[in-house]
Structures are given as C-alpha cells and as structure tokens.
Amino acid sequence: MSAAHEARQRILLSPPDVGPREEELVVEAVRSGWIAPLGPMVDAFEQAMAERTGRRHAVALSSGTAALHLALLEAGAGPRTVVIVPTMTFAATANAVVYTGAEPFFVDCDKETGNLHPELLERALRELRAADETVAAVIPVDLLGRCADYTALLPICERFGVTVVSDAAESFGSSHAGRPAGSFGSTAALSFNGNKVMTTSGGGMLLTDDTATADRVRYLSTQARQPAVHYEHTEVGYNYRLSNLLAAVGIAQLERLDEMIGRRRALRRQYAELLGSVSGARAFQHPGDESDNCWLTAVVIDPAEAGWSADDLRSTLDHADIESRPLWKPMHRQPVFAHARTLLTGAADGLFATGLTLPSGSSLSAAQVDRVISAISAFLDRR
Ligand SMILES: Cc1ncc(COP(=O)(O)O)c(C=O)c1O
C-alpha cells in the first residue's frame, strides 16, 4: 500500500494482520485438494492449539459463539436452568446461553479489570441455591484480553459444584498465575474473528481436558451424524466445524502470535505513557498487564477531573478518521436482555460511561500509530 493511500485510510480499532505466510499456507491448502470442511490443516491447527494452551483436546469450530454454545450444552444448560454471565461482555456470551434455552443471569464486574467480581458471583450462587434453582454454568469472560481472576473464581464454583465455561474469546496468548488463557474451566472458548489477536477470518475453538466432551463436541458440530453408511441422526446437531482453508490461516497466525502480541503491547505502552500524566485519565487494566495479550487498549476518563469525556475524545478521533469505541455496553442495558435477572453494583455502567477503546491492531504501521498519537496529543493540548 502506498504511503499516500495509507495516510488517507480510516484507522480501525483492530483490523486483521495477515501477510505472505498466511497466503502461502492457504495456497498450500487449496492445492492439497482439502477444500471441504476438515482436513490435515484442521488436525495440525488443533494439535498446535492444544499444545499452546496445555489442553488435552482442541476442537476447531466456525466461531467462538459456536464454541460457547456447545460448551454450554455439554454443561447441561437448557430450559429451567440458569447460567451466570458477567454483564460486562460482548453479546455473544449471553446469546449462546439463550440458544440453549437457559436463562442468563447478569453479575457485575470489578471496576479495575472489568472482569466478573468474585464476591458478587458467590452472592449470586448463594441466592440461587437458596431459591433451589439449577445453575448449569458460570462463564467468566477474559475482558479485552485480561484473564478473569480464576484464582478466586474457580474455588467458589467448585464449592457450589457449578461448571465453569471460560470465555477466552479475547484472551488467547494471555496467562493468569502462570497458566495460559484457555486452560481454565471444564471447557474454554476461543474466537478467531477478524478483530482478535489472531484470526482465521472467522472461527473459534473449544478447549477441554475431557475426552468424552471433546468427542461429543466433534459429533454435535458435524450435524450429530451417527456412524452409518447412510445419514442417520438420533439428535439435533449443528454445522459448526472449521474449514481446512481457514485452519491454514490459523496455523500461520499462530506462528506469528507472539510477535503480534508484542506489537499490541508496545502500543499499550505508548498510550499509557501519553495518558500517564493527564489528570482524570488512565489506561484501563494498566499497569499489571504483563501477562495480558493487550488485545484492546482502553482509556478510562473521569470527566469531572479531566474536564472532558470519553465521548469528546471519540468524536475528535472520528473527525480524524480514526475509529474508537466505548467499552462493551453492559448486557443488562441491552434492550434484548432488559428483563433478565441481575446482581449489580454500577461498576459496568461506570466503565461503559467512561471507557473508550483505542486503535490496538498489530498491523498498524508506524505512520498510522503516529497519526493516532498525534491526534490524541493535539486533543489533549487543546484541553
Ligand atoms: C467476549 C466474547 N465472547 C464471544 C465472542 C464470540 O466470538 P465469535 O465472533 O468468534 O463468534 C466474542 C467476539 O466476537 C467476544 O468478544
């Protein structure tokens, strides 16, 4: 791309970062003749991902949402059960609960990390147990790449005998207490959507140590086809497997993962430095992000102290053709979930009102990074 063209282009929040290696492996996959879903690239991708996350099994699927859906079905989510979901998440987490017929119950977050608040989770589980309700699962979400506080959350879930489905859609490459994201819970879901740290254009993965779960997920994700010469089905299945061509992209991306995370981390540092001395502003989840993949960097602004708001910065950047976006609008604020039960403190509402995610992609060129930093600096100078 020419420098002049790049200078005019809108800068996006987290565009895909693909290059010659991805192209090479996709061409190899096409030439191999394995065009239909599944094939040797899928097998190799699954094996590499299981190794990277320290899991016994990895099942490549068409999306992170599909991985959550099947993980929840395996946990026993269905009609007349409840699944606890942090209200601070992307809609896919809650949607997957609804697909199973279970009821999402939204719990608030820790205001420093945006992740599920352990004490609130415990309270919610206690209240639901007292009401004799069946909680099929808890879904901790690793917000913006920061692992949830599994050290605190897992013992609580264990005490209540509740299955943990980890939503690690945003956190591949991060770790918590020395263990990789995706290694927590009975199952974990990864996303390879185009905006994530690594992509297969669209795709996801279910990770587990349990062989029976992995076998069931492979079976359900291929239309629940029975082993017969004709098509035989004894239950409803899904068309959720990943194609061999997309797995080729995944293998190439995995080779480059650490380098791509390094670029996101460097950007996070630049933002943190720029905002470090600005009163009323702070880089969200920083410091303390040494083990994070820094998927998205967000700034949190206290308008009373700063004299300007997250939305002032957003609209200034938008005029400079730079994308930024408020933190996730909490699920309990979404019209589609307006009637859901909740346990709230106002923390997620606060983050939604004051948080803004900034361009964080590993494919941003030095000139694009300069453009963003200059636009923010100019905005701060005017204030
Ligand atoms: C927290 C979270 N959960 C689930 C998903 C769903 O993943 P996918 O888009 O691959 O279905 C995403 C991202 O899109 C996400 O950010």
The ligand as an SDF file (V2000), in Angstrom:
LIG
                    3D

 16 16  0  0  0  0  0  0  0  0999 V2000
  -16.1710  -11.9780   24.9190 C   0  0  0  0  0  0  0  0  0  0  0  0
  -16.5340  -12.5910   23.5980 C   0  0  0  0  0  0  0  0  0  0  0  0
  -17.2200  -13.7370   23.6060 N   0  0  0  0  0  0  0  0  0  0  0  0
  -17.5600  -14.3540   22.4660 C   0  0  0  0  0  0  0  0  0  0  0  0
  -17.2290  -13.8240   21.2390 C   0  0  0  0  0  0  0  0  0  0  0  0
  -17.7140  -14.5160   20.0120 C   0  0  0  0  0  0  0  0  0  0  0  0
  -16.7340  -14.9510   19.1410 O   0  0  0  0  0  0  0  0  0  0  0  0
  -17.0710  -15.1080   17.5860 P   0  0  0  0  0  0  0  0  0  0  0  0
  -17.2050  -13.7490   16.9960 O   0  0  0  0  0  0  0  0  0  0  0  0
  -15.9050  -15.8720   17.0560 O   0  0  0  0  0  0  0  0  0  0  0  0
  -18.3490  -15.8810   17.4930 O   0  0  0  0  0  0  0  0  0  0  0  0
  -16.5020  -12.6140   21.1830 C   0  0  0  0  0  0  0  0  0  0  0  0
  -16.0520  -11.9610   19.9390 C   0  0  0  0  0  0  0  0  0  0  0  0
  -16.5550  -11.8320   18.9250 O   0  0  0  0  0  0  0  0  0  0  0  0
  -16.1640  -11.9780   22.3970 C   0  0  0  0  0  0  0  0  0  0  0  0
  -15.5000  -10.8240   22.3940 O   0  0  0  0  0  0  0  0  0  0  0  0
  1  2  1  0
  2  3  1  0
  2 15  2  0
  3  4  2  0
  4  5  1  0
  5  6  1  0
  5 12  2  0
  6  7  1  0
  7  8  1  0
  8  9  2  0
  8 10  1  0
  8 11  1  0
 12 13  1  0
 12 15  1  0
 13 14  2  0
 15 16  1  0
M  END
$$$$
